[in-house]
Amino acid sequence: MKKHVLLSCVCVIFAANAQSNKKKMTETISPPLATVKPKKLEKHGDVRTDNYYWLNERENPEVIDYLNKENTYYNTMTADQKEFQKDLFAEMKGRIKEDDSSVPYFYNGYYYITRYETGKDYPIYARKKGTLDAKEEILFDCNEMAKGHSYFQLGGLNISEDNKWAAFGVDTVSRRQFTIQVKNLETNEVLPFKIENTTGGSTWAGDNNTLFYTRKDEVTLRSDKVYKHKLDADVKDDTLVFHEKDDTYSAFIYKEKSKKYLVIGSSSTLTSEFRILDAKKPDDEFEIFQKRTRGLEYSISHFGDSWYIVTNKDKATNFKLMITPEGKTGKDNWTDLIAHRNDVLLEDIDIFKDYLVVSERSNGLNTIRIRPWNGKGEYYLPFESETYTAGTSANPDFDTDILRYSYQSLATPSSVIDFNMKTKEKTVLKEQAVLGGKFDKNNYVEERVWATAKDGTKVPISMIYRKGITKDGKNPLLLYAYGSYGASMDAYFSSIRLSLLDRGFIYAIAHIRGGEDLGREWYDNGKLLKKKNTFTDFVDCSQYVINQKYTSAKHLYAEGGSAGGLLIGAIINMAPQLYNGVIAQVPFVDVITTMLDDSIPLTTGEYDEWGNPNDKKYYDYMKSYSPYDNITAQEYPNMLVTTGLHDSQVQYWEPAKWVAKLRVTKTGSKLLYLDTNMEAGHGGASGRFESLKEVAKEYSFLLDLEGIKK
């Protein structure tokens, strides 16, 4: 018998034994059952009974007790995995270079660097004046700032043009409510004032004394008010500059790359609006660039005496590039610079003195187009891999021939590259280090295959696995997807993922509709009243990898988070027989109840994504797929569900209610775990390596189901 066949048989035996042992434990250790407290929810004459609605009472000791009991059950049932989790954590951490640093970038007289030190969880932000040989000036040591906090995040680091002041935001709860402060970089003194409940981001005016920032609604956490603060004034006297009263929009502010203009943006899912102001005149009034018109999306970039506009104007579904004179910003003055194309999505632009760089997406892959302003010799950067991710990076200067971009693939570590647009020479400044001496990208196979959806649409799947794998249906395969908000899930490298690949797993990404992987139409066909395409695409991709014998239903696993958790909830209602196990991270699963509650963060801003259930048409459609509302008495796959008590995007009670209802409804004895981080929010743990402990839990769950113990 060949070695790999013997190993496969042994793993099957181990897996069967593991399942049997877990079944016995399930029979002897009773899972917690949440108290049933029926609540009638009526809309459009339809009555739903929610037995676990009460779990949304975050401060109720009974709720906390239930979550703790679920955690105890999970930890008891997986006690035999704890040592393996520690080993996985050490293994994954061991591949990461601890004393690492970013590639420096030069901006306004200084080189800026983010670095890490061995044994420390958080970044250190530093700069050097004029040259990399200059003395390092530490701006912020997050390791010191994080002391005493179970969660810490620094965001919105923003330096004034005179290089004296640094504004920064801090979140110590993980609800994305940042407190802004200002540091004097000449004295290292942090000024005494604090600006609470902000997005964390801020923008300095050209006078180096006025700071603009965005506050959030206290209840919904929607960013709706832009203020300005004078350094010599009291925060309570800050001036409200703009109030976005439409609760389907969010507001933000930034400064153009040219530094000439401050820009207030206001956007919903389908519509954009911008206001501009001379950055040297912060006390003047902002002027509307182009007033909002429902369905008109645009973004703006200033250079020279013109504005460059990426927009869907004139039914440009995949967007086009237009130009208008500096003083004539209304859409009637816009003229085409790059026309709309049906097969190419125009995603973004970078402007240089002699070049226009256009980030595009064609056939599901990133492309970078170099276009000299003189019209001579336009070309694309060459990328050779079958599936990859590439994108422009920090390019703060206009007057340079150097474009900085990043590149990676499922098997190729991330690289930062400086490309000379004139000579076409490239310099790899840094490639992500994979420590341990075992990794060789030549040991892995990357593929992009195409599944056929039930309506005939071809759906791409990117995958990676170790060389030598036989397509015999016995390989464990983890299929990941997101499929919402037009977010493209590009093929990226992960040294962490090697812990699955090197144990025989295939890892695959399904580029399903609802993302923007194949253009804007790909997104439009996976939202609102076409949302079910997202779920059926994933099921069809699952069936494809089974039919092609990459795996089988006994060895197929699915994973998704947030809106991707909605995907997981939907597909296990639709086709539970296809999966041995699933991981649902902070899943959005109670669609109707959440979308009917406009006090919940994000709800009103998402009507153009999911629909507004106050309209019966959308209510009925949501009800037909909402995971919580469609739980039935059937056998579900083994499940690990994770959430965070302080999550501001998907409230903890959604996964908690979902699990509670599944416990009393599902048939069979498959595993069902709820793991709640009682200190974190939507993004999980904050430390650089703490998050690996959560990954180790997920991986041990999958590997244990395969009978792999080390």
C-alpha positions in Angstrom: 0.0 0.0 0.0 1.3 3.4 -0.9 2.2 5.7 1.9 -0.3 8.5 1.1 -3.1 5.9 0.8 -2.2 4.4 4.1 -2.1 7.9 5.7 -5.5 8.7 4.2 -7.0 5.5 5.6 -5.5 6.2 9.0 -6.9 9.7 9.0 -10.3 8.4 8.1 -10.2 6.0 11.0 -9.0 8.8 13.4 -11.7 11.0 12.1 -14.4 8.4 12.7 -13.1 7.7 16.2 -13.0 11.4 16.9 -16.6 11.8 15.8 -17.6 8.8 17.9 -15.8 10.2 21.0 -17.4 13.6 20.5 -20.8 12.0 20.1 -20.3 10.2 23.4 -19.2 13.4 25.1 -22.3 15.2 23.7 -24.5 12.5 25.2 -22.9 12.9 28.7 -22.3 16.6 28.8 -25.5 18.5 28.2 -25.2 21.8 26.2 -26.8 24.9 27.8 -30.3 25.7 26.8 -31.4 29.3 26.7 -34.6 30.1 28.5 -37.6 30.4 26.1 -39.3 33.8 26.4 -41.6 34.1 23.4 -41.9 37.5 21.8 -44.4 38.2 19.0 -43.0 40.3 16.1 -45.5 41.5 13.6 -45.0 43.2 10.3 -47.2 43.4 7.2 -49.7 41.1 8.9 -47.0 38.4 9.3 -46.3 37.2 12.9 -42.9 35.8 13.8 -42.3 34.3 17.3 -38.8 34.9 18.6 -38.2 32.8 21.7 -34.7 34.3 22.2 -35.3 38.0 21.5 -34.4 38.7 25.2 -30.8 37.8 24.5 -30.3 41.4 23.2 -30.2 42.7 26.8 -26.5 43.2 27.0 -26.5 44.3 30.7 -28.9 41.5 31.8 -27.0 39.1 34.1 -29.0 36.2 32.7 -27.7 37.0 29.2 -24.1 37.1 30.5 -24.7 33.8 32.4 -25.9 32.1 29.2 -23.0 33.3 27.2 -20.6 32.1 29.9 -22.3 28.7 30.0 -21.9 28.4 26.2 -18.2 29.2 26.6 -17.8 26.7 29.4 -19.5 24.0 27.3 -17.3 24.8 24.3 -14.1 24.7 26.5 -15.2 21.5 28.1 -16.0 19.7 24.9 -12.7 20.9 23.3 -10.5 20.3 26.4 -8.6 17.6 24.5 -7.7 20.2 21.8 -6.1 22.7 24.1 -2.5 21.4 23.8 -2.9 21.1 20.1 -4.2 24.7 20.0 -1.1 25.8 21.9 1.1 23.9 19.4 -0.7 25.5 16.4 -0.4 28.9 18.0 3.4 28.4 18.5 3.7 27.0 14.9 1.9 30.0 13.3 3.7 32.5 15.4 7.0 30.9 14.6 6.6 31.7 10.9 6.2 35.4 11.6 9.2 37.7 11.9 8.7 39.4 15.2 11.2 42.2 14.9 9.6 43.3 11.6 9.2 46.7 10.0 7.3 48.3 7.1 9.0 49.7 4.0 9.7 53.4 4.9 7.8 55.9 2.8 8.8 59.6 2.4 6.3 62.3 3.1 6.8 66.0 3.7 10.4 65.8 4.8 10.3 62.6 6.8 10.5 58.9 6.3 7.7 57.1 8.2 8.1 53.6 9.5 5.9 51.1 11.4 7.9 48.4 13.2 7.5 45.6 15.7 9.8 44.4 18.4 10.3 40.8 19.5 7.9 39.7 22.2 5.6 42.6 21.8 2.1 42.6 20.4 1.6 46.1 19.1 3.3 48.4 16.5 5.7 51.3 17.1 5.2 54.3 14.8 8.4 56.2 14.1 9.9 58.7 11.6 13.3 59.9 10.5 14.0 63.4 9.2 15.4 63.7 5.7 17.3 60.5 5.5 17.0 56.9 6.8 20.3 57.4 8.6 18.8 60.1 10.8 17.9 59.5 14.4 14.7 57.7 14.9 11.8 59.7 16.4 9.2 57.5 18.1 5.8 58.9 17.5 3.7 56.3 19.3 4.7 53.0 21.1 1.4 51.2 21.2 2.8 48.6 23.5 3.1 51.2 26.2 -0.3 52.8 25.3 -2.0 49.4 25.5 -1.0 48.6 29.0 -4.0 48.1 31.3 -6.3 47.4 28.4 -7.6 44.1 27.2 -8.2 45.6 23.8 -6.3 48.5 22.1 -6.3 50.0 18.7 -4.6 53.2 17.5 -6.0 54.7 14.3 -6.2 57.9 12.2 -2.6 58.9 12.7 -2.4 62.3 11.0 0.5 64.8 11.0 0.1 68.6 10.5 1.9 70.1 7.5 4.4 71.9 9.8 5.3 68.5 11.2 4.6 69.7 14.8 1.3 68.1 15.7 0.1 64.5 15.5 -3.6 63.7 15.9 -4.5 60.2 16.7 -7.5 58.1 17.7 -7.7 55.3 20.4 -10.3 52.6 20.9 -10.0 50.4 24.0 -13.4 48.7 23.8 -13.6 47.4 20.2 -16.8 49.2 19.3 -15.0 51.5 16.8 -15.7 54.5 18.9 -12.4 56.3 19.0 -11.2 59.1 21.3 -9.1 61.7 19.4 -6.1 63.4 21.0 -3.2 65.5 19.8 0.5 65.2 20.6 3.1 67.9 20.3 5.9 66.2 18.5 8.5 68.8 19.5 7.8 68.4 23.3 6.3 64.9 23.2 3.4 66.3 25.3 -0.1 64.9 24.7 -2.5 67.9 24.9 -5.1 67.5 27.7 -8.3 67.6 25.7 -10.1 64.5 24.4 -12.7 64.3 21.7 -15.0 61.3 22.3 -17.1 59.1 20.1 -15.3 59.7 16.8 -14.3 57.6 13.8 -10.7 58.1 14.9 -9.8 59.8 11.6 -9.1 63.6 11.4 -7.6 66.1 9.0 -5.4 69.1 9.6 -6.2 72.3 7.7 -3.3 74.2 6.0 -3.0 76.6 9.0 -1.7 73.8 11.3 -4.1 74.9 14.0 -7.5 73.7 12.9 -8.4 70.0 13.1 -11.4 68.6 11.3 -12.9 65.3 12.6 -16.1 63.2 12.3 -18.3 62.2 15.2 -20.7 59.3 15.4 -24.3 59.1 16.4 -24.4 57.8 20.1 -26.9 55.1 19.4 -26.4 54.0 15.7 -22.7 54.8 15.6 -23.3 56.3 12.1 -20.6 58.9 11.3 -22.9 61.9 10.7 -21.3 65.1 12.0 -18.1 66.9 10.9 -16.6 69.3 13.4 -13.6 71.6 13.5 -11.4 72.1 16.6 -9.0 74.9 17.2 -6.0 73.9 19.3 -6.3 76.9 21.6 -10.1 76.3 22.2 -12.2 74.1 24.4 -13.6 71.0 22.8 -17.1 71.9 23.9 -16.9 75.0 21.7 -16.0 73.0 18.5 -17.9 74.1 15.5 -20.3 71.8 13.7 -19.3 72.2 10.0 -21.6 69.6 8.4 -24.4 67.4 9.6 -25.5 64.5 7.5 -29.2 64.1 8.4 -30.1 61.4 6.0 -29.6 58.2 8.0 -28.8 56.1 5.0 -25.6 58.2 4.5 -22.3 58.4 6.4 -19.9 61.4 6.4 -16.1 61.7 6.4 -13.4 64.3 5.8 -9.9 64.2 4.2 -7.4 66.3 2.5 -6.5 66.0 -1.2 -3.0 64.6 -2.2 -2.3 68.1 -3.6 -2.9 69.5 -0.1 -4.9 72.3 -1.7 -8.4 71.2 -0.7 -10.2 69.8 2.3 -13.0 67.4 1.2 -16.1 66.4 3.1 -17.6 63.2 1.7 -21.1 61.8 2.2 -22.0 58.5 0.8 -24.6 55.8 0.8 -24.5 52.4 -1.0 -25.6 54.0 -4.3 -24.9 57.7 -4.1 -22.0 60.1 -3.4 -21.7 63.8 -2.6 -18.6 65.9 -1.9 -17.9 69.4 -0.5 -14.6 71.2 -1.0 -12.8 74.0 0.8 -9.4 75.7 0.3 -7.3 74.1 3.0 -5.6 77.4 3.8 -9.0 78.9 4.7 -10.6 76.6 7.2 -13.1 79.1 8.5 -14.7 79.6 5.1 -17.8 77.7 3.9 -17.5 74.3 2.1 -18.9 74.3 -1.4 -20.8 71.4 -3.0 -18.8 69.7 -5.7 -21.8 68.0 -7.3 -25.0 67.7 -5.3 -26.2 64.2 -4.6 -28.3 62.5 -7.3 -29.6 59.1 -6.4 -27.6 56.5 -8.2 -24.8 58.8 -9.1 -21.5 57.6 -7.5 -18.3 59.5 -7.9 -14.9 60.1 -6.2 -12.6 63.0 -6.8 -8.9 63.7 -7.1 -7.2 67.1 -7.6 -4.2 67.7 -9.7 -2.9 71.0 -11.3 -5.9 73.0 -12.4 -8.3 70.1 -12.8 -10.4 67.6 -11.0 -10.4 63.9 -12.0 -13.6 62.0 -11.3 -14.1 58.2 -11.2 -17.8 57.8 -11.7 -20.7 55.7 -13.0 -22.3 58.8 -14.7 -24.1 58.1 -18.0 -24.9 54.5 -16.9 -21.2 53.6 -16.7 -21.8 50.5 -14.6 -18.1 49.6 -14.4 -17.1 53.3 -13.9 -15.2 55.6 -16.1 -12.7 58.5 -15.6 -13.8 62.0 -16.3 -12.1 65.4 -16.0 -13.4 68.9 -15.2 -11.7 72.4 -14.7 -11.0 73.3 -11.1 -13.7 76.1 -11.0 -16.4 74.1 -12.8 -17.2 71.1 -10.7 -20.8 70.4 -11.6 -21.5 67.2 -13.6 -22.5 69.1 -16.7 -18.8 70.2 -17.1 -17.4 66.7 -16.8 -15.8 65.2 -19.9 -14.6 61.6 -20.6 -10.9 60.8 -20.2 -11.2 57.0 -20.0 -14.5 55.7 -21.4 -16.6 53.0 -19.8 -15.9 49.4 -20.8 -18.3 46.5 -20.2 -15.6 44.0 -19.4 -13.3 46.1 -17.3 -14.0 47.6 -13.8 -12.2 50.9 -13.2 -11.5 50.8 -9.4 -9.1 53.7 -8.7 -6.5 56.1 -10.0 -3.1 57.4 -8.8 -2.0 60.7 -10.3 1.7 61.7 -10.9 3.2 64.6 -12.7 4.0 62.6 -15.9 1.8 59.6 -15.5 -1.8 58.5 -14.7 -1.9 55.1 -13.0 -5.2 53.3 -13.3 -6.2 50.3 -11.1 -8.6 48.1 -13.0 -10.1 44.6 -12.7 -10.5 42.3 -15.7 -11.7 38.7 -15.7 -11.6 38.8 -11.9 -8.0 39.8 -11.6 -6.3 43.1 -10.7 -4.5 45.0 -13.4 -2.4 48.2 -13.1 -2.3 50.4 -16.2 0.4 53.0 -16.7 -0.7 55.9 -18.9 1.8 58.7 -19.7 0.2 62.1 -19.9 1.9 62.7 -23.2 -0.1 59.9 -24.7 2.9 57.8 -25.7 3.6 54.2 -24.8 0.7 53.2 -22.5 1.2 49.7 -20.9 0.1 47.3 -18.2 2.3 45.9 -15.4 3.0 42.2 -16.3 1.6 39.7 -13.7 2.3 36.1 -14.5 0.5 34.0 -11.8 -2.8 32.3 -12.6 -4.4 33.9 -9.5 -3.0 36.8 -7.5 -3.5 40.2 -5.8 -1.8 43.4 -6.9 -2.5 47.0 -6.0 -0.9 50.4 -5.7 0.5 51.3 -2.3 1.6 54.6 -0.6 2.3 57.1 -3.3 2.2 60.5 -1.6 4.3 62.5 -4.1 3.3 63.8 -7.5 6.8 64.6 -8.9 8.3 61.2 -9.2 8.6 58.4 -11.8 8.4 55.7 -9.1 5.2 53.8 -8.5 5.0 51.7 -5.3 2.8 48.7 -5.5 2.3 45.4 -3.7 1.9 41.9 -5.1 1.1 38.5 -3.7 -0.6 35.2 -4.5 -1.9 32.2 -2.6 1.7 30.7 -2.7 3.7 33.9 -3.1 4.4 36.0 0.0 3.5 39.7 -0.1 6.0 41.9 -1.8 6.4 45.7 -1.8 7.8 46.9 -5.1 9.1 50.2 -6.5 8.5 50.4 -10.2 10.2 53.0 -12.4 7.5 54.0 -14.8 10.0 55.5 -17.2 12.7 52.8 -17.4 10.3 49.9 -16.4 12.8 48.7 -13.9 11.4 47.3 -10.7 13.0 47.0 -7.2 11.6 44.5 -4.7 11.9 46.5 -1.5 10.6 43.7 0.8 9.1 40.3 0.6 7.2 39.0 3.6 9.4 36.6 5.5 8.2 33.1 6.4 10.4 31.8 9.2 11.1 28.2 10.2 13.1 27.1 7.1 10.3 24.9 5.8 8.4 27.1 3.4 9.1 26.8 -0.3 6.4 28.2 -2.6 7.4 25.6 -5.2 5.9 22.9 -3.0 2.4 24.3 -3.6 0.0 24.3 -6.5 -2.2 27.3 -7.3 -5.3 26.9 -9.5 -8.2 29.0 -10.7 -11.1 26.9 -11.8 -14.7 27.9 -12.8 -17.8 26.4 -11.4 -21.1 26.6 -13.3 -24.0 28.2 -11.2 -27.5 26.9 -11.6 -28.3 29.8 -13.9 -25.3 29.1 -16.2 -23.1 31.8 -14.8 -19.4 30.8 -14.5 -18.0 31.4 -11.0 -14.3 31.5 -10.4 -12.6 29.6 -7.5 -9.0 30.2 -6.4 -7.3 27.4 -4.6 -4.0 26.2 -3.2 -2.7 22.9 -2.0 0.5 21.0 -1.6 1.9 19.2 -4.6 1.2 15.5 -4.7 -2.4 15.7 -3.7 -4.6 13.1 -5.5 -8.1 14.1 -6.6 -9.8 11.1 -5.0 -12.5 12.8 -2.9 -10.6 12.2 0.3 -8.9 15.6 0.8 -10.2 18.0 3.4 -11.1 21.3 1.7 -11.9 24.6 3.4 -14.0 26.8 1.1 -14.2 30.5 2.1 -16.3 33.4 0.7 -17.8 36.7 1.6 -20.1 37.8 -1.2 -21.5 41.2 0.0 -21.0 45.0 -0.3 -19.1 44.6 -3.6 -16.1 43.5 -1.6 -13.7 41.5 -3.8 -12.0 38.5 -2.2 -8.7 38.4 -3.9 -6.2 35.6 -3.7 -3.8 36.5 -0.9 -0.9 34.9 0.8 -1.1 33.7 4.5 1.7 32.1 6.4 -0.9 31.1 9.0 -2.8 29.1 6.4 0.2 26.8 5.9 -0.8 25.0 9.1 -3.8 23.6 7.2 -2.1 23.1 3.8 0.8 21.2 5.3 -1.6 18.9 7.0 -3.3 18.0 3.7 -6.0 20.6 3.4 -7.0 22.3 0.2 -7.8 26.0 0.7 -10.2 27.7 -1.7 -11.9 31.1 -2.2 -15.2 31.2 -4.0 -15.5 34.5 -5.8 -19.3 34.5 -5.6 -21.8 37.2 -6.7 -22.3 40.0 -4.2 -18.6 40.8 -4.4 -17.2 42.9 -7.2 -14.7 40.3 -8.4 -15.9 40.3 -12.0 -17.2 43.9 -12.1 -20.0 46.0 -10.8 -22.7 43.8 -12.4 -21.3 40.9 -10.4 -22.1 42.9 -7.3 -25.5 44.1 -8.5 -26.5 40.4 -9.2 -25.8 39.4 -5.6 -27.7 42.1 -3.6 -31.3 43.2 -2.8 -33.8 40.9 -4.6 -30.9 38.9 -6.2 -29.2 38.2 -2.9 -29.9 34.4 -3.1 -27.4 34.2 -6.0 -24.7 34.7 -3.4 -25.8 31.6 -1.6 -26.6 29.4 -4.6 -23.2 30.3 -6.1 -21.5 29.0 -3.0 -23.5 25.8 -3.0 -22.7 25.3 -6.7 -19.0 25.9 -6.0 -19.2 23.4 -3.2 -20.9 20.8 -5.5 -18.2 21.5 -8.1 -15.2 20.7 -5.9 -17.0 17.6 -4.8 -17.8 16.5 -8.4 -14.3 17.2 -9.5 -13.1 15.0 -6.5 -11.0 17.6 -4.9 -13.0 16.6 -1.8 -16.3 15.0 -0.7 -19.1 15.9 1.6 -17.4 14.0 4.3 -14.4 16.3 4.1 -15.7 19.7 2.9 -15.8 22.7 5.2 -17.1 26.2 4.8 -16.1 29.4 6.5 -17.3 33.0 6.4 -17.5 36.0 8.7 -19.9 38.9 9.3 -21.9 39.1 6.1 -20.0 36.0 5.1 -21.5 34.5 8.2 -24.9 35.2 6.7 -23.7 33.1 3.8 -22.8 30.2 6.0 -26.2 30.4 7.8 -28.0 30.4 4.5 -26.1 27.5 2.9 -26.4 25.2 5.8 -30.2 25.7 5.7 -30.2 25.1 2.0 -27.7 22.2 1.6 -26.4 21.0 5.0 -25.6 17.6 3.5 -22.6 19.1 1.5 -20.5 20.0 4.6 -18.9 18.1 7.4 -18.3 21.3 9.3 -18.6 25.1 9.1 -17.1 28.1 10.9 -19.3 31.2 11.2 -17.4 34.2 12.5 -19.5 37.1 13.9 -22.3 36.0 11.6 -25.2 38.3 10.5 -28.0 35.8 10.7 -31.2 37.6 12.0 -31.7 39.7 8.9 -35.3 40.9 9.3 -35.2 41.8 13.0 -31.9 43.7 12.5 -33.0 45.5 9.4 -36.3 46.5 11.1 -34.4 48.1 14.0 -33.0 51.4 12.9 -31.4 52.0 16.3 -28.8 49.2 15.5 -25.5 50.5 14.0 -25.3 50.2 10.3 -29.0 49.3 9.7 -30.3 52.4 7.9 -27.2 52.7 5.8 -27.7 49.2 4.4 -31.2 49.4 2.9 -29.6 49.7 -0.6 -27.6 46.5 0.1 -30.3 44.2 1.6 -33.5 46.2 1.0 -35.8 47.9 3.5 -38.1 45.3 5.2 -40.6 48.0 5.9 -41.5 47.4 2.3 -43.3 44.1 2.1 -41.5 43.0 -1.1 -38.2 43.1 0.7 -39.6 41.7 3.9 -40.9 38.6 2.2 -37.6 38.1 0.2 -35.5 38.5 3.4 -37.6 36.1 5.3 -37.1 33.5 2.6 -33.4 33.4 3.3 -32.7 34.8 6.7 -30.8 32.0 8.5 -32.5 32.5 11.9 -36.0 32.4 10.4 -35.3 29.3 8.3 -33.9 26.9 10.8 -35.7 23.6 10.4 -35.6 20.1 12.0 -32.8 18.7 10.0 -29.2 17.5 10.6 -26.8 20.4 10.4 -23.0 20.1 9.9 -20.6 20.4 12.8 -20.5 24.1 13.7 -18.2 26.5 15.4 -19.8 30.0 15.8 -17.8 32.9 17.2 -18.7 36.4 18.3 -17.6 39.3 20.5 -19.7 40.8 23.2 -18.8 44.4 22.2 -19.3 43.9 18.4 -20.8 47.1 17.0 -21.3 45.7 13.5 -23.0 42.3 14.1 -24.4 42.4 17.6 -23.5 39.5 19.7 -27.1 38.4 20.2 -27.5 37.4 16.6 -25.1 34.4 16.8 -26.3 33.7 20.4 -29.9 33.5 19.3 -29.0 31.5 16.3 -27.2 28.9 18.3 -29.9 28.8 21.0 -32.6 28.1 18.4 -30.4 25.5 16.5 -29.8 23.6 19.8 -33.5 22.8 20.2 -34.4 22.4 16.6 -31.6 20.5 14.8 -31.6 16.8 14.6 -28.7 14.4 15.0 -25.6 14.7 17.2 -23.3 16.9 15.2 -21.2 19.4 17.2 -22.5 22.9 17.9 -20.3 25.4 19.7 -20.7 29.1 20.5 -17.4 30.8 21.5 -18.0 34.4 22.7 -15.0 36.7 23.3 -16.3 38.6 26.4 -13.8 41.5 25.9 -13.6 42.1 22.1 -15.8 43.3 19.2 -16.1 42.7 15.5 -12.4 42.3 14.7 -11.7 40.0 17.6 -8.5 40.3 19.7 -6.3 43.3 19.2 -2.8 42.1 19.8 -0.6 41.1 16.9 -0.4 37.5 18.1 -3.5 37.3 20.3 -5.6 36.9 17.2 -3.6 33.7 16.3 -5.1 32.1 19.4 -8.5 32.5 17.8 -7.3 31.0 14.5 -5.8 28.1 16.4 -9.2 27.4 17.9 -10.7 27.4 14.4 -8.0 25.2 12.9 -8.1 22.7 15.7 -11.9 22.4 15.2 -11.4 21.5 11.6 -8.4 19.3 12.1 -10.1 17.4 14.9 -13.0 16.6 12.7 -10.5 15.1 10.3 -8.9 13.1 13.1 -5.6 15.1 12.8 -4.3 15.6 16.3 -0.9 17.2 15.7 
